[in-house]
């Protein structure tokens, strides 16, 4: 498995889902991981050499490839070129002992060119921006022609475009991520004044219109807005926002989710399927979200949350979810939906394992 994002500590936000996937897969298969260094299950074999380990650590400190390409394009291109060269070396070294490559992010699959191994290629939301780069689709198609492969977007809304672009060369199968067991066990008891949570990186695209739409709702003291996440763009945060910086998953599960009235995200960022939304639903915490494909794919308005597209609908959704009977109904629907559709990380690992078996079976 390869990934360019991985949590450097138990408190780090970057790539937490990669850690969960790798841990669950290592319980079922022999797994070698090429990724930034961080806490790992003992069963995971760590592949990077020392110089790669240091380089990946520096890349993580700068926010990762997607962040650099978006905010510092020149540095991003240089870093992406160096990354592909390092991955190429790692893939060639591992090729003879690897039954299936499991690649996270499409660009990380490009260095497989010339190698015969089958591959599962996990497609995430940021990949759709990269596919717009000149030559990216052509390079991906050339790589896919050389092997048996399955493209596995983590959300159903991505399937149609991937099928149109690559369906003649590779199978396209949505593989939803799972949710850690602890989120299903949270007992929520929201009380007035209601606390609303925003849990995401603080960037302009991620915040969207939150600060303008939320001013009159949250500045009067009748309810509170708590923002949790690293301020990656040093945005100015209004005084009425209770900003707490980054928090560990343990802190979210123990201190924040149990007392929250709901999760808010008005993101305008290119999202795949935000993991925090799945965790929120597993905890019985309804979600109010902007009208993006990634959000519509998960949220059923009036049942597991609300999709909003203007300030009026945002205010109405907040008001509706502050009714105690509604809180109870939404909690039941959210948890049931998450359990039936996404399950746990072990369920996710089983979904991937079935694809490994399919790729390695005799034609």
N, C-alpha and C positions, 0 to 999 in steps of 0.2 A: 504494500500500500504506500502511496506517496501523497503528501499534502504539504502545502506551503504555509499553513496556519495550524498552530497547536498551542494549548495553554502552557505558559512557562512556569506557572505555579498553580496551586489550588485556587488562587484568587483571580487569576488572569482570565479575561473574557475571550481572547482570541482562540478560535477553533475548538471550543469546548466540545462541539458535536463530533469532531474528529476523534477526540479522546474516547468518547462514549462508544462510537462505532468500532474503533480499534479494540477496545476492551472486550466488547461483546463478541467480536469475531474471533479474538484470540482464545476465547473459551471453547470455540468450536473447531478451529483450524490452526495450523502453523502459520503465524503471521510475522512478517518482517516489515518494519515501518521506517520510511524515509521522510522525516518531517523535523521541524524545530524540536529542540530538546525540551522535555518537561516531564511531569509525573506520568508514569506508565505502569501498567500491570506487569508482573514478573514474566508472564508468558509471552509478552511482545519482545521480539528481537529488534534491537535498534541498529539501523543500517548506516547512518551517515558517518563518514570519517571525521576526524577532528577539525580539519579545515572547513568541511561542509557544515559541521555543527556550528562553528563560530560565524560563518557567513549567514546561515539561516537565522541565528540569534540576532544579528545586526539587521537583517531584513524585517524581522518581527518588531524590533524597536522602532523602525521607520514606518510601521503600519501595514506592511505587506504589499504585494505586487499591485493588487487592484487599487489600493489607496494611492500608491505612487503614480500609477498610470493616470489616475484621475486628477490628482492635485499637483504632481510634479512630473509631467510627461517625459521630459528629457531623462531624468533620473530613472523613471519607470522603465523606459525602453532599454537603457543600459542594464538595469537590474534583471529585467525579463530575459535578455540575451544571455546573461551570465547564469541565470537560473536554468535555462534550457540546456546549457552546456553541462552543468553539474548533474542534472537529471539524466542526460544522455549517458554520461559516464556511469552513473548508478544503475541505470536500466541494463546497460551492456554487461556490467559485472554480475547482475542478478539473473539475467535471462536464462541461463542454463539450469538454475535451481528453482525457477518460478513456474508454477502451473497456470496461474492467472494473475495479471497485474490489475490492481484496484486503484484507479487514478482519480483523485479528487481535483476538480476544475479541469475543463477541457484543454486549456493551453498546456497543462502538465502532461498531456498525452502525446503532444507533438514529437517529443524525442523518442517515442517508440518506433518511429519510422525505420524500416530496415530490419527490425526484430520480428520473429514469428509468433510471439506469445499472444494468446487471446487476452482480451481486456474488458473489464467493467469500468466504464468511465462515468463518474458521478457528475452531473451537470447542475450547477448552482446558479442563483440569480445573476451574479456578476458576469457569468459567462456570456450572457446575451449582449452585454455591452462590448465584450471582446470580439464577438462574432461580427460586429460591424466594422472592425478594423480591416483595411485592405489586405487581401490574401489569406485571411484567417480561415474562411470556409474552404478555400482551395487546399490549403495545407492540411486541414482536418480530413478532407475527403481522400487525399493521397495517403495519409496514415491509415485510415479505416480500410482502404482497399487491400491492405496487406495482412489482414487478420480477421478472425472471428471476434466480434465485439458487440457489447450491449451498452447503449447510452441510457443512463438511469437518472433522469431528472427527479428531484425530490418533491415535485409538485405536478399535478396533472395538467395545469394550464400551459406548461412548457412543451408538452408532447407534440402538439400539432406542428409548431415551427420546426422542431427537431426532425419530425417525420418528413416534412417537406424538404429539408436541407440534406438529410443523411439517411432517410429510411430505405433507400435502395442499396445501401452499403452496410447498414448495421440495424440490429433490433433496437427499438426504442420502448423502454418499459419504465413507467414511473415507480420509484421505490421510496415511499414516504419514510422519513426518519421516525424513530420511536421517542419515548419519553421515559425518563428515569422514574423508577417505582415511587420514590419519595413524594413526587408531586401529586400522585393519586391519593396519598395518605394525609394530605393537609386538611385540617379542620378549620373552616373559615367562620369568623364571627365579626363581621364589619359593624362598626358602631359610629354614631355621629360625634363630631363632624366627620363626614365620610372622607377617607383617604383614597385618592386616585393615583395610580402608578404609571409612570413612563419608564420603561427599562430598555434602553438602547444607547448606542453611541451618540454623542452629542455632535451632530454636524448639521449644516443648513438643510440638506436634503432629508435627513432623518427626522428633524424637528418639523419640517413642513410649516403649516400655518398655526402650530400649537400655541405659540406665545401670543399671537394676535387674537385667535379665537378664544383662548382660555383666560384672557385678562379679566373680563367682567365676571366670568364664572368663578374664578378661584382667588381673586384679590380681596374679596369682602369678608373672609373668615368663616363663611358658612360651610365650606368644604376646602380640602387641602389637595394640592398637586405636588407629588413627590417624584423627583427626577433622579434616576439612578443610571449611571453609565459614565465612561470616560469622555471628557470634553476634548475631542480630538482636533477641533478647529478653533479652540479658545473663543467660543461664542460668548457674547454678553447674555447672561441669564437674568431675567427679571427678578426683582426683589421678592415678589409674591410666590415664586417657585422655591420649594424646599429642595435644594440640590445637595446630593450626598456623594457625588463621585461614583467610582466603580464599587461594586459589592460582589462578594462571592456567591455562588449558588446556595451555599449553606445559609448565608444571611438572608437571601431572598426567601428561601423556603421557611425559615424559622421566624424571621422578624417582620417581613413585609407582606407576603402573600396572605397570611392568615387574617389580617385586619383590613385588607384593601377592599374597596367597593368594586373596583374594576381596573382593567389595564387599558391604557390609551396609546395609540400610535397613529399619528397623522403623517407618516412618512411619505415622501415623494421619491424615495430612493428605489433603484431597481432591485426588488426583493425576489427571492425564490420562495421560501416558505419560512418566515421567521420562527426560530425554535422557541423563543420566549412566548409566542402566541400558543403554541402547542402545550407548553408547560403551564401556561395560565389556564387553559381549558381543562387540563388534567387536574388542576387544583380546584376546579369549579369556579374560576374567576372569569366573568364575562369580559369581552373585548369590544372596545369602540375603535374602529379603524378607518383609515382613508380608503377611497375607492380605487384600489389597485387589484390587478388580477391575482396576485399572491394572497391578498386578504379575502377577496370574494371566493377564492378556492377553499377557504377554511371556515369562514364565518357565515352563518345563516342568520340574517337580520331578523330580530324579534324572537330568536330561539337561543343562539349561543353568543349573541352580541348585536352590534349594529354597524353597518357600513354607512359612512357619512360623506357627503361631498360639498357641504357648505356649512357656514357657521350656525345657521338655524337648526339644521338636522343634528349637528354636534350637540347643541344645547338641549334639544329635545331628548337625545339619547342618554345624556348624563342624567337628566331629570327622571326619565323612565326607569333607569337602573338603580336609582336611589330609593325606590319603593321596596320595602322589606319583602312582601310576597313575591315580587319579581326577582329579587335576589335569590330566593330559594329555588324558584323554578329554573332560572338561568343556570344556577349551580349544578342542578341535576342534569340538565341537557348538555352542558359543557363537558362534564366528566364522562358521561355516557358516550358522547360523540368521540372524544379523544381516545377512550379505551377501545372502542369498536373499530375506529378507522386507523389509528396509529399504534396503539399498544405500547410495548416497552422497547428498549434497545435490543433485548434478546429477540423480540419479534422482528425487528429490523434486520438483525444479523441473519435470521433464518431466511428472510426474503432475498438477501444478497447471496447466501449460500446456495439457494436453489438455482440462481443464475450461474454461479461458479460451476456447479454440476452440469448444467446445460452446455456451457462453453467447452468443458473438458470431455464431454461424452463423444463417442465415436460418431462421425458424420453419418 
